Amino acid sequence: MTRKQHDDQQKAEKTADKQRRIQDEQDRNDAQNSDSKSESAAQTGAREYPEPPMPAQKLEKPGDESDLDPRPQFLAPDYQGSEKLRGMSAIVTGGDSGIGRAVAILFAREGANVSIIYLNEHDDAKETCRYIEAEGRRAICIPGDVKNPTFCRDAVRQTIQSFGQLDILVNNAAFQEHANSLEEITDERFDETMRTNIYGYFYMARAALPHLKPGSSIINTGSVTGLRGQGQLMDYSATKGAIHAFTMSLAENLADKEIRVNAVAPGPVWTPLNPADRQPGQLEEFGKSTKLGRPAQPEELSPAYVFLASPVCSSYITGIVLPVTGSPG
């Protein structure tokens, strides 16, 4: 061995020793962090939110929010309105409960009158309308099925008759049912998911469009499942991916009409949708896999809709899908 080779070998050994010391130091850090690591979910909001394990329960579709335990948090009591939507009127489909209810209430707090479109959850819808009126705005409840284009046109007509205008459409109504295999998804189920989640958005947008003016906006509710897929929600995930593409395409199409189109893609949210889908025991870990370690509450989603609806906040934003997922990326 030459002297140079010997020196090189010595340097290599020193480098290996240094790398092992670094490794040992990190191993000690890992052990210490593991011992002290909290199992609690992150509480990053204005108030504390429920965290897993969530209570086991099963709701009958379409799911009444009044039957959900614990009740979703939707009022956003720390959110102060500042007339971002003053003088506007909005339609929120699926507005009786969940994300739709929270959005409708914040829209009212920001100055908008709101039409609540829902299937048949009459008590939930009436409660949402009472909260809207408590914000000092007008509300109407319109029951019906967004799979029916005639109903969609009529819902828009009733809104115009009641409020004199339409400025914001929030497409939010959805159908979801899990399946363990592709073979379990019958033609009937596939048709119900596709027609509710895609056709309903298309029909409502088409019905609303003649009444929207420059500065108006359409906001679609997508999903993290449309961004990443979900093995037991194949048909639902497919519709959400389609909604994202529809959002971007419609935004491009309506740009010359000065109408903005965007989407919000929520992660797991504590609403009647999942307890009306999963078996009771499956809910206990709901939302735990997110980086924040818990499901969102509806009031943690609704400010994103206000942001996208308001011309003073997002006048230069169109065609985006905004993830609100409790995780990065």
Contacts in CASP RR format, 6 or more apart in sequence:
PFRMAT RR
TARGET T0000
AUTHOR 0000-0000-0000
METHOD contacts of the structure
MODEL  1
MTRKQHDDQQKAEKTADKQRRIQDEQDRNDAQNSDSKSESAAQTGAREYP
EPPMPAQKLEKPGDESDLDPRPQFLAPDYQGSEKLRGMSAIVTGGDSGIG
RAVAILFAREGANVSIIYLNEHDDAKETCRYIEAEGRRAICIPGDVKNPT
FCRDAVRQTIQSFGQLDILVNNAAFQEHANSLEEITDERFDETMRTNIYG
YFYMARAALPHLKPGSSIINTGSVTGLRGQGQLMDYSATKGAIHAFTMSL
AENLADKEIRVNAVAPGPVWTPLNPADRQPGQLEEFGKSTKLGRPAQPEE
LSPAYVFLASPVCSSYITGIVLPVTGSPG
1 9 0 8 1.000
40 51 0 8 1.000
41 49 0 8 1.000
41 51 0 8 1.000
41 52 0 8 1.000
41 288 0 8 1.000
41 292 0 8 1.000
41 293 0 8 1.000
41 294 0 8 1.000
42 291 0 8 1.000
42 292 0 8 1.000
42 293 0 8 1.000
42 294 0 8 1.000
43 49 0 8 1.000
44 292 0 8 1.000
45 300 0 8 1.000
46 76 0 8 1.000
46 77 0 8 1.000
46 78 0 8 1.000
46 79 0 8 1.000
47 73 0 8 1.000
47 77 0 8 1.000
47 78 0 8 1.000
49 73 0 8 1.000
49 294 0 8 1.000
49 296 0 8 1.000
49 297 0 8 1.000
49 300 0 8 1.000
50 70 0 8 1.000
50 270 0 8 1.000
50 294 0 8 1.000
50 295 0 8 1.000
50 297 0 8 1.000
51 288 0 8 1.000
51 293 0 8 1.000
51 294 0 8 1.000
52 284 0 8 1.000
52 285 0 8 1.000
52 286 0 8 1.000
52 287 0 8 1.000
52 288 0 8 1.000
52 293 0 8 1.000
52 294 0 8 1.000
52 295 0 8 1.000
53 284 0 8 1.000
53 285 0 8 1.000
54 270 0 8 1.000
54 283 0 8 1.000
54 284 0 8 1.000
54 285 0 8 1.000
54 286 0 8 1.000
54 295 0 8 1.000
55 69 0 8 1.000
55 70 0 8 1.000
55 283 0 8 1.000
55 284 0 8 1.000
56 280 0 8 1.000
56 281 0 8 1.000
56 283 0 8 1.000
56 284 0 8 1.000
57 68 0 8 1.000
57 69 0 8 1.000
57 275 0 8 1.000
57 280 0 8 1.000
57 283 0 8 1.000
58 275 0 8 1.000
58 276 0 8 1.000
58 278 0 8 1.000
58 279 0 8 1.000
58 280 0 8 1.000
59 67 0 8 1.000
59 68 0 8 1.000
59 272 0 8 1.000
59 275 0 8 1.000
59 276 0 8 1.000
60 276 0 8 1.000
61 276 0 8 1.000
62 119 0 8 1.000
62 120 0 8 1.000
62 121 0 8 1.000
62 175 0 8 1.000
62 272 0 8 1.000
62 276 0 8 1.000
63 97 0 8 1.000
63 121 0 8 1.000
63 272 0 8 1.000
63 273 0 8 1.000
63 275 0 8 1.000
63 276 0 8 1.000
64 97 0 8 1.000
64 121 0 8 1.000
64 123 0 8 1.000
64 124 0 8 1.000
64 272 0 8 1.000
65 71 0 8 1.000
65 72 0 8 1.000
65 96 0 8 1.000
65 97 0 8 1.000
65 98 0 8 1.000
65 101 0 8 1.000
65 121 0 8 1.000
65 124 0 8 1.000
65 127 0 8 1.000
65 271 0 8 1.000
65 272 0 8 1.000
66 123 0 8 1.000
66 124 0 8 1.000
66 127 0 8 1.000
67 272 0 8 1.000
68 270 0 8 1.000
68 271 0 8 1.000
68 272 0 8 1.000
68 275 0 8 1.000
70 270 0 8 1.000
72 97 0 8 1.000
72 98 0 8 1.000
72 102 0 8 1.000
72 270 0 8 1.000
72 271 0 8 1.000
72 297 0 8 1.000
72 298 0 8 1.000
73 270 0 8 1.000
73 297 0 8 1.000
73 298 0 8 1.000
73 299 0 8 1.000
74 98 0 8 1.000
74 101 0 8 1.000
74 102 0 8 1.000
74 105 0 8 1.000
74 297 0 8 1.000
74 298 0 8 1.000
74 299 0 8 1.000
74 302 0 8 1.000
75 102 0 8 1.000
75 105 0 8 1.000
75 131 0 8 1.000
75 299 0 8 1.000
76 102 0 8 1.000
76 105 0 8 1.000
76 106 0 8 1.000
76 299 0 8 1.000
76 302 0 8 1.000
76 303 0 8 1.000
79 106 0 8 1.000
79 109 0 8 1.000
79 299 0 8 1.000
79 302 0 8 1.000
79 303 0 8 1.000
81 106 0 8 1.000
81 109 0 8 1.000
81 110 0 8 1.000
82 110 0 8 1.000
83 110 0 8 1.000
83 111 0 8 1.000
84 110 0 8 1.000
84 111 0 8 1.000
84 306 0 8 1.000
84 309 0 8 1.000
84 310 0 8 1.000
84 312 0 8 1.000
84 313 0 8 1.000
85 107 0 8 1.000
85 110 0 8 1.000
85 111 0 8 1.000
85 112 0 8 1.000
85 167 0 8 1.000
85 168 0 8 1.000
85 306 0 8 1.000
85 309 0 8 1.000
85 310 0 8 1.000
86 110 0 8 1.000
86 111 0 8 1.000
86 112 0 8 1.000
87 111 0 8 1.000
87 112 0 8 1.000
87 113 0 8 1.000
87 167 0 8 1.000
88 111 0 8 1.000
88 112 0 8 1.000
88 113 0 8 1.000
88 165 0 8 1.000
88 167 0 8 1.000
88 168 0 8 1.000
88 309 0 8 1.000
89 112 0 8 1.000
89 113 0 8 1.000
89 114 0 8 1.000
89 115 0 8 1.000
89 159 0 8 1.000
89 163 0 8 1.000
89 164 0 8 1.000
89 165 0 8 1.000
89 166 0 8 1.000
89 167 0 8 1.000
89 168 0 8 1.000
90 104 0 8 1.000
90 107 0 8 1.000
90 112 0 8 1.000
90 113 0 8 1.000
90 114 0 8 1.000
90 115 0 8 1.000
90 166 0 8 1.000
90 167 0 8 1.000
90 168 0 8 1.000
90 169 0 8 1.000
90 170 0 8 1.000
90 309 0 8 1.000
91 114 0 8 1.000
91 115 0 8 1.000
91 117 0 8 1.000
91 155 0 8 1.000
91 156 0 8 1.000
91 159 0 8 1.000
91 166 0 8 1.000
91 168 0 8 1.000
91 169 0 8 1.000
91 170 0 8 1.000
91 204 0 8 1.000
91 208 0 8 1.000
92 100 0 8 1.000
92 103 0 8 1.000
92 104 0 8 1.000
92 107 0 8 1.000
92 114 0 8 1.000
92 115 0 8 1.000
92 116 0 8 1.000
92 117 0 8 1.000
92 170 0 8 1.000
92 172 0 8 1.000
93 117 0 8 1.000
93 118 0 8 1.000
93 146 0 8 1.000
93 170 0 8 1.000
93 171 0 8 1.000
93 172 0 8 1.000
93 173 0 8 1.000
93 200 0 8 1.000
93 204 0 8 1.000
94 100 0 8 1.000
94 116 0 8 1.000
94 117 0 8 1.000
94 118 0 8 1.000
94 119 0 8 1.000
94 172 0 8 1.000
94 173 0 8 1.000
94 174 0 8 1.000
95 101 0 8 1.000
95 103 0 8 1.000
95 104 0 8 1.000
95 116 0 8 1.000
95 117 0 8 1.000
95 118 0 8 1.000
95 125 0 8 1.000
95 128 0 8 1.000
95 172 0 8 1.000
95 173 0 8 1.000
96 116 0 8 1.000
96 118 0 8 1.000
96 119 0 8 1.000
96 121 0 8 1.000
96 124 0 8 1.000
96 125 0 8 1.000
96 128 0 8 1.000
96 141 0 8 1.000
97 118 0 8 1.000
97 121 0 8 1.000
97 124 0 8 1.000
97 128 0 8 1.000
97 271 0 8 1.000
97 272 0 8 1.000
98 269 0 8 1.000
98 271 0 8 1.000
98 272 0 8 1.000
98 273 0 8 1.000
98 298 0 8 1.000
99 172 0 8 1.000
99 221 0 8 1.000
99 266 0 8 1.000
99 269 0 8 1.000
99 271 0 8 1.000
99 298 0 8 1.000
99 301 0 8 1.000
99 302 0 8 1.000
100 170 0 8 1.000
100 172 0 8 1.000
100 298 0 8 1.000
100 302 0 8 1.000
101 124 0 8 1.000
101 128 0 8 1.000
101 131 0 8 1.000
101 298 0 8 1.000
102 298 0 8 1.000
102 299 0 8 1.000
102 301 0 8 1.000
102 302 0 8 1.000
103 170 0 8 1.000
103 172 0 8 1.000
103 301 0 8 1.000
103 302 0 8 1.000
103 305 0 8 1.000
103 306 0 8 1.000
104 114 0 8 1.000
104 116 0 8 1.000
104 128 0 8 1.000
104 131 0 8 1.000
104 132 0 8 1.000
104 139 0 8 1.000
105 128 0 8 1.000
105 131 0 8 1.000
105 132 0 8 1.000
105 135 0 8 1.000
105 302 0 8 1.000
106 302 0 8 1.000
106 303 0 8 1.000
106 305 0 8 1.000
106 306 0 8 1.000
107 114 0 8 1.000
107 168 0 8 1.000
107 305 0 8 1.000
107 306 0 8 1.000
107 309 0 8 1.000
108 114 0 8 1.000
108 131 0 8 1.000
108 132 0 8 1.000
108 135 0 8 1.000
108 136 0 8 1.000
108 137 0 8 1.000
108 139 0 8 1.000
109 135 0 8 1.000
110 306 0 8 1.000
110 310 0 8 1.000
111 135 0 8 1.000
111 137 0 8 1.000
112 137 0 8 1.000
112 167 0 8 1.000
112 168 0 8 1.000
113 137 0 8 1.000
113 138 0 8 1.000
113 139 0 8 1.000
113 162 0 8 1.000
113 163 0 8 1.000
114 132 0 8 1.000
114 137 0 8 1.000
114 138 0 8 1.000
114 139 0 8 1.000
115 139 0 8 1.000
115 140 0 8 1.000
115 141 0 8 1.000
115 142 0 8 1.000
115 155 0 8 1.000
115 158 0 8 1.000
115 159 0 8 1.000
115 162 0 8 1.000
115 163 0 8 1.000
116 125 0 8 1.000
116 128 0 8 1.000
116 129 0 8 1.000
116 132 0 8 1.000
116 139 0 8 1.000
116 140 0 8 1.000
116 141 0 8 1.000
116 142 0 8 1.000
117 142 0 8 1.000
117 144 0 8 1.000
117 146 0 8 1.000
117 155 0 8 1.000
117 173 0 8 1.000
117 204 0 8 1.000
118 124 0 8 1.000
118 125 0 8 1.000
118 141 0 8 1.000
118 142 0 8 1.000
118 143 0 8 1.000
118 144 0 8 1.000
118 173 0 8 1.000
119 143 0 8 1.000
119 144 0 8 1.000
119 145 0 8 1.000
119 173 0 8 1.000
120 143 0 8 1.000
120 144 0 8 1.000
122 141 0 8 1.000
122 143 0 8 1.000
125 141 0 8 1.000
125 143 0 8 1.000
126 141 0 8 1.000
128 139 0 8 1.000
128 141 0 8 1.000
129 139 0 8 1.000
129 140 0 8 1.000
129 141 0 8 1.000
130 139 0 8 1.000
132 138 0 8 1.000
132 139 0 8 1.000
133 139 0 8 1.000
138 162 0 8 1.000
138 163 0 8 1.000
140 158 0 8 1.000
140 159 0 8 1.000
140 162 0 8 1.000
142 155 0 8 1.000
142 158 0 8 1.000
142 159 0 8 1.000
144 151 0 8 1.000
144 155 0 8 1.000
145 151 0 8 1.000
146 152 0 8 1.000
146 173 0 8 1.000
146 196 0 8 1.000
146 199 0 8 1.000
146 200 0 8 1.000
146 201 0 8 1.000
146 203 0 8 1.000
146 204 0 8 1.000
147 195 0 8 1.000
147 196 0 8 1.000
147 199 0 8 1.000
147 200 0 8 1.000
147 203 0 8 1.000
148 203 0 8 1.000
149 203 0 8 1.000
149 206 0 8 1.000
149 207 0 8 1.000
152 200 0 8 1.000
152 203 0 8 1.000
152 204 0 8 1.000
152 206 0 8 1.000
152 207 0 8 1.000
153 207 0 8 1.000
155 204 0 8 1.000
155 207 0 8 1.000
156 166 0 8 1.000
156 204 0 8 1.000
156 207 0 8 1.000
156 208 0 8 1.000
156 211 0 8 1.000
159 166 0 8 1.000
160 166 0 8 1.000
160 211 0 8 1.000
165 211 0 8 1.000
166 208 0 8 1.000
166 211 0 8 1.000
166 212 0 8 1.000
166 216 0 8 1.000
167 212 0 8 1.000
167 213 0 8 1.000
167 215 0 8 1.000
167 216 0 8 1.000
167 217 0 8 1.000
168 216 0 8 1.000
168 217 0 8 1.000
168 218 0 8 1.000
168 219 0 8 1.000
168 309 0 8 1.000
169 204 0 8 1.000
169 205 0 8 1.000
169 208 0 8 1.000
169 212 0 8 1.000
169 217 0 8 1.000
169 218 0 8 1.000
169 219 0 8 1.000
170 218 0 8 1.000
170 219 0 8 1.000
170 220 0 8 1.000
170 221 0 8 1.000
170 305 0 8 1.000
170 309 0 8 1.000
171 200 0 8 1.000
171 201 0 8 1.000
171 204 0 8 1.000
171 205 0 8 1.000
171 218 0 8 1.000
171 219 0 8 1.000
171 220 0 8 1.000
171 221 0 8 1.000
171 243 0 8 1.000
172 220 0 8 1.000
172 221 0 8 1.000
173 196 0 8 1.000
173 200 0 8 1.000
174 196 0 8 1.000
174 197 0 8 1.000
174 221 0 8 1.000
174 236 0 8 1.000
174 239 0 8 1.000
174 273 0 8 1.000
175 192 0 8 1.000
175 193 0 8 1.000
175 196 0 8 1.000
175 197 0 8 1.000
175 236 0 8 1.000
176 193 0 8 1.000
176 233 0 8 1.000
176 236 0 8 1.000
176 273 0 8 1.000
176 274 0 8 1.000
176 277 0 8 1.000
177 189 0 8 1.000
177 193 0 8 1.000
177 236 0 8 1.000
177 277 0 8 1.000
178 232 0 8 1.000
178 233 0 8 1.000
178 277 0 8 1.000
178 278 0 8 1.000
179 185 0 8 1.000
179 189 0 8 1.000
179 232 0 8 1.000
179 233 0 8 1.000
179 234 0 8 1.000
179 235 0 8 1.000
180 232 0 8 1.000
182 234 0 8 1.000
185 234 0 8 1.000
185 235 0 8 1.000
189 235 0 8 1.000
190 235 0 8 1.000
193 235 0 8 1.000
193 236 0 8 1.000
193 239 0 8 1.000
194 235 0 8 1.000
194 238 0 8 1.000
194 239 0 8 1.000
197 236 0 8 1.000
197 239 0 8 1.000
197 240 0 8 1.000
197 242 0 8 1.000
197 243 0 8 1.000
198 239 0 8 1.000
198 242 0 8 1.000
198 243 0 8 1.000
198 246 0 8 1.000
201 220 0 8 1.000
201 243 0 8 1.000
201 246 0 8 1.000
202 246 0 8 1.000
205 218 0 8 1.000
205 250 0 8 1.000
208 218 0 8 1.000
209 254 0 8 1.000
209 259 0 8 1.000
212 218 0 8 1.000
212 257 0 8 1.000
212 259 0 8 1.000
213 259 0 8 1.000
214 257 0 8 1.000
214 258 0 8 1.000
214 259 0 8 1.000
215 258 0 8 1.000
215 259 0 8 1.000
215 260 0 8 1.000
215 311 0 8 1.000
215 315 0 8 1.000
216 259 0 8 1.000
216 260 0 8 1.000
217 259 0 8 1.000
217 260 0 8 1.000
217 261 0 8 1.000
217 262 0 8 1.000
217 308 0 8 1.000
217 309 0 8 1.000
217 311 0 8 1.000
218 250 0 8 1.000
218 254 0 8 1.000
218 259 0 8 1.000
218 260 0 8 1.000
218 261 0 8 1.000
218 262 0 8 1.000
219 261 0 8 1.000
219 262 0 8 1.000
219 263 0 8 1.000
219 264 0 8 1.000
219 305 0 8 1.000
219 308 0 8 1.000
219 309 0 8 1.000
220 243 0 8 1.000
220 246 0 8 1.000
220 247 0 8 1.000
220 261 0 8 1.000
220 262 0 8 1.000
220 263 0 8 1.000
220 264 0 8 1.000
221 243 0 8 1.000
221 263 0 8 1.000
221 264 0 8 1.000
221 266 0 8 1.000
222 240 0 8 1.000
222 241 0 8 1.000
222 243 0 8 1.000
222 244 0 8 1.000
222 247 0 8 1.000
222 263 0 8 1.000
222 264 0 8 1.000
222 265 0 8 1.000
222 266 0 8 1.000
222 321 0 8 1.000
223 236 0 8 1.000
223 237 0 8 1.000
223 240 0 8 1.000
223 241 0 8 1.000
223 243 0 8 1.000
223 265 0 8 1.000
223 266 0 8 1.000
223 267 0 8 1.000
224 265 0 8 1.000
224 266 0 8 1.000
224 267 0 8 1.000
224 268 0 8 1.000
224 323 0 8 1.000
224 325 0 8 1.000
225 233 0 8 1.000
225 236 0 8 1.000
225 237 0 8 1.000
225 240 0 8 1.000
226 237 0 8 1.000
226 238 0 8 1.000
226 240 0 8 1.000
226 241 0 8 1.000
226 243 0 8 1.000
226 244 0 8 1.000
226 265 0 8 1.000
227 241 0 8 1.000
227 244 0 8 1.000
227 265 0 8 1.000
227 321 0 8 1.000
227 323 0 8 1.000
227 325 0 8 1.000
229 237 0 8 1.000
230 236 0 8 1.000
230 237 0 8 1.000
231 237 0 8 1.000
240 265 0 8 1.000
243 263 0 8 1.000
244 263 0 8 1.000
244 265 0 8 1.000
244 321 0 8 1.000
247 261 0 8 1.000
247 262 0 8 1.000
247 263 0 8 1.000
247 319 0 8 1.000
247 321 0 8 1.000
248 319 0 8 1.000
248 321 0 8 1.000
250 261 0 8 1.000
251 260 0 8 1.000
251 261 0 8 1.000
251 262 0 8 1.000
251 318 0 8 1.000
251 319 0 8 1.000
252 319 0 8 1.000
254 260 0 8 1.000
254 261 0 8 1.000
255 318 0 8 1.000
260 308 0 8 1.000
260 314 0 8 1.000
260 315 0 8 1.000
260 317 0 8 1.000
260 318 0 8 1.000
260 319 0 8 1.000
261 318 0 8 1.000
261 319 0 8 1.000
262 308 0 8 1.000
262 314 0 8 1.000
262 317 0 8 1.000
262 318 0 8 1.000
262 319 0 8 1.000
262 320 0 8 1.000
262 321 0 8 1.000
262 322 0 8 1.000
263 319 0 8 1.000
263 320 0 8 1.000
263 321 0 8 1.000
263 322 0 8 1.000
264 301 0 8 1.000
264 304 0 8 1.000
264 305 0 8 1.000
264 308 0 8 1.000
264 321 0 8 1.000
264 322 0 8 1.000
264 324 0 8 1.000
265 321 0 8 1.000
265 322 0 8 1.000
265 323 0 8 1.000
265 324 0 8 1.000
265 325 0 8 1.000
266 296 0 8 1.000
266 301 0 8 1.000
266 324 0 8 1.000
266 325 0 8 1.000
267 290 0 8 1.000
267 296 0 8 1.000
267 323 0 8 1.000
267 324 0 8 1.000
267 325 0 8 1.000
267 326 0 8 1.000
268 274 0 8 1.000
268 286 0 8 1.000
268 287 0 8 1.000
268 290 0 8 1.000
268 295 0 8 1.000
268 296 0 8 1.000
269 295 0 8 1.000
269 296 0 8 1.000
269 297 0 8 1.000
269 298 0 8 1.000
269 300 0 8 1.000
269 301 0 8 1.000
270 286 0 8 1.000
270 295 0 8 1.000
270 296 0 8 1.000
270 297 0 8 1.000
270 298 0 8 1.000
271 298 0 8 1.000
274 283 0 8 1.000
274 286 0 8 1.000
275 283 0 8 1.000
278 286 0 8 1.000
286 295 0 8 1.000
287 293 0 8 1.000
287 294 0 8 1.000
287 295 0 8 1.000
288 294 0 8 1.000
290 325 0 8 1.000
290 326 0 8 1.000
290 327 0 8 1.000
291 326 0 8 1.000
291 327 0 8 1.000
291 328 0 8 1.000
292 326 0 8 1.000
292 327 0 8 1.000
293 326 0 8 1.000
296 324 0 8 1.000
296 326 0 8 1.000
300 324 0 8 1.000
301 324 0 8 1.000
304 322 0 8 1.000
304 324 0 8 1.000
306 313 0 8 1.000
307 313 0 8 1.000
307 314 0 8 1.000
308 314 0 8 1.000
308 317 0 8 1.000
308 322 0 8 1.000
323 329 0 8 1.000
END
